[in-house]
């Protein structure tokens, strides 16, 4: 079981991610709706895994992931994002993000990505 931080500006997406990961036995320790909150919560909660949306106000998911990875090189981050952002995903993978899941997703796909990132 992993401690997970969910980052997405859409509440319904956070709920979908929460449902998929709690069904797989993970504990949701926090939720953020923008990159600034994500960075702060990561520092305070030290989760085992972060699910990160790319497109958000204030600070996007790439900047937040970059900041988290700079402060903790062992951070495990999965990008959960819409289709058509392949160029951004390539940058994220180069940066050290473990995997990505394209919205809308079947719960099993997110569960697989989490298992892979945590292994």
HUHUZI-V58273 format. One record per backbone hydrogen bond with DSSP energy under -1.0 kcal/mol. CO is the residue of the C=O (numbers start at 0). NH is the residue of the N-H. Records with the same first field share a line. If there is no record, write none. Layout:
CO->NH  NH
This chain:
1->26
2->47  48
3->28  29
4->50
5->31
6->52
9->13
10->14
11->15
12->16
13->17
14->18
15->19
16->20
17->21
18->22
20->25
21->24
26->3
29->5
31->7
33->37
34->38
35->39
36->40
37->41
38->42
39->43
40->44
41->45
48->4
49->77
50->6
51->79
53->60
56->58
58->34
59->63
60->64
61->65
62->66
63->67
64->68
65->69
66->70
67->71
71->74
75->49
76->97
77->51
78->100
80->102
84->88
85->89
86->90
87->91
88->92
89->93
90->94
91->96
98->78
100->80
105->108  109
106->110
107->111
108->112
109->113
110->114
111->115
112->116
113->117
